[in-house]
Amino acid sequence: MKRFLLHTCLFLILLLLGFFAVFASADGTTDAFYKKMASPRQSSLIVGSSRAAQGIRPSIVDSVYGSSNLYNYAFTIIQTPYGEAYYNSISKKLDKTTKNGVFIVEVNPWTISEYKSSSQSQGYREDDTFIANTHFVNLNPNIEYLLESFNEKNEAILRNKNRKGFYQTFFVHDNGWLEVTVESDMISKSVRTKNKIKSYRKKLLNYKGFSTYRMEYLTKTIDFLKAHGDVYLVRLPVIDDMLAIENELMANFDQKMQAVAEHKNLVYINMITANKSYDYTDGQHLTVDSATRFSKDLAEQMAKSKN
Amino acid sequence: MLFNSLDFAIFLPIIFICYWFLAHKQLKHQNVLIVVASYVFYGWWDWRFLALILFSTLVDYAVGRGLSRYDNARKRKLLLWTSIIVNLGFLGFFKYYNFFLENFIQAFSFFGQDIPSNSLNIILPVGISFYTFQTLSYTIDVYKQRLKPTKDFMAFAAFVSFFPQLVAGPIERASNLLPQFYANRNFNYTKAIDGLRQILWGLFKKMVIADNCAYFANTIFENYETYSASTLVLGAVFFAFQIYGDFSGYSDIAIGTSRLFGFDLKRNFATPYFSRDIAEFWRRWHISLSTWFRDYLYIPLGGSKGSIGNQVRNVFIIFIVSGFWHGANWTFIVWGALNALYFLPLLLRNKNRVHTNVVAQNSTWPSFKEFTQMLITFGLTVIAWIFFRAENVTMAFDYISRMANMSLFSLPQVRPTDLLLFLLVFILVEWAGRRNLFAIERLWLAYPKPVRLSIYYGIAMLIFLFGGKAQEFIYFQF
């Protein structure tokens, strides 16, 4: 029996070391989220949806605004509409000792809306995603995430590493910024935009619009972050067709955000008005070049409002 | 609790340590531990259904005790029927109630009679078809006086609920498994290592072969109208490997796990896709179920004796009942009937026992004739699997009809290189190990230990890297 246990344990230890080596090589190429769940606690955060994940470059904001180590902790509308799950995840990500952090809270009508079928008693759509299910968001390698929430086979961790910019269309930088490189010719862009508008038109039918639950958690998130530094409420630009859908979803969204900003004594930077100045991959996500310009413009607005 | 889950990876070592270190001094303690572990294992899915197993155990134990007390034929028959009605009653209610109801309603509405539907939202208890058949074999064998009824309730409860084979077999006979709960079990290094090897191979079959095939088979079956004939053929082949990898993989893990605890379960699969005719296939596929039906249904009906009419009837009964055992759907019934049609010509020409040995017993490769026979048998099996996998019979016929056009000679639209490579290696390893109880049982034993361990390490890493995300075992739904 002792021999059996010894041999089995030795084999298992070697095997676990092999598993660990694979997990340890996971990085920004693994998937669009892993890196954000495997970075240390942060003192300054960008939170919100995929528009912010791709559209706000922390390094640019840092250099223009003067903040340091801003970290992009935005995901997608599936996982991170404002709610308990995202609130908990943000609170785990934030270094609680921070006193003078900078926080960009990206908002758009989808982030404070709810599906027709959702309700507090039945649970919300993000409750089944990694944002709610990952207890440890600061571990590297984050084995919990890789075991429970990584949707591909583990070989993809190794396979994706050498594919950046070729087969691989995304890359998460060390500061959490999600760089997405897709075909930038007019035809591809127009097809993607058309499809996106079509899918959002369809999506609109399943939404019941403004959610008091989500609004409550947006204000809760703001209160939480305010205790650790300056908070900026930001709406990113989208094309007119997308804006029209969002106006149908929530006509008075900007007034609502303005009211929140006034109530919480912070600034609401609505960049929708400058939507013609930027270029989009699909009508709602900024291209890499536009993300760079937008981040600079946003940082300038933030700096102006601070003064 | 799934065998391919983290829960089981934690559960198994804990039970193993408790079994050999804490409970090893007394057989009774070991049996109690097995019962407790088995109930935890089963309750992990839904603890409410533990009551069903417990009730089934109590009824069959009491019936067994009753049969030992009475010589009166009427009383004995009454006891037997009590067990049959209770066990098949549960199975019938949980598995077949809605099927019969829906079909009755459809039949009546065909004659212009509209009946309101009162179908129930019934959850099928995991593994009910397996443990029901296992306990039935006990009462039938005791009734027929082939087996002495047990007095040891704990041993009987352990036999009914033994966790490695509780939810998807092999369906053990009481005559094989129950006595093992009476005998002292001593740890055997070789047996345990063998068990680990079998678990490893089972996990490879399930996670690398079955789960990856499942992904493509599901894609193709769910969108079959959009694919070329050659892709549909590939989809059906993927499903054939999915179901084999899934089910035989489960059996390997079950048998391997049992060996860790000192038990020997019966072999359930014997490289069935290397069969040279359909009769051989059925001697090698899901052996524990086939032999159960043979012993408790086919032979009592008269088997292959009697008039040709009776033989044909018996073959159809056994195959259709076997199909229906798999699920309450016409697809399974047609699958069973189709296999009966494949089997009948062999039986009627008295050629159903031609291939009783392993193919290419004394050679490395099969002869051309054997290879052709294997290919034809596999082809027939794949066609039958389409009924098994399809949502309904209409879809199955449509799927098959779409396989017969000129696009059959085009390149399939789905060509997963990794998977095809894995299948090729898998077939070669299974071929090389076809004479063993499981493919890698003695395959590399001639190699030095470090080489052998490196191979096992490689297999484990392949499972880790290429294993599909944990999917339930197909046979859990049966």
Interface residues (C-beta under 8 A of the other chain):
Chain A: M1 R3 F4 H7 T8 F11 L14 L15 G18 F19 V22 L147 N151 K153 N154 E155 L158
Chain B: L6 W20 F187 Y189 A192 I193 L196 L453 Y456 Y457 A460 M461 F464 L465 F466 G467 G468 K469
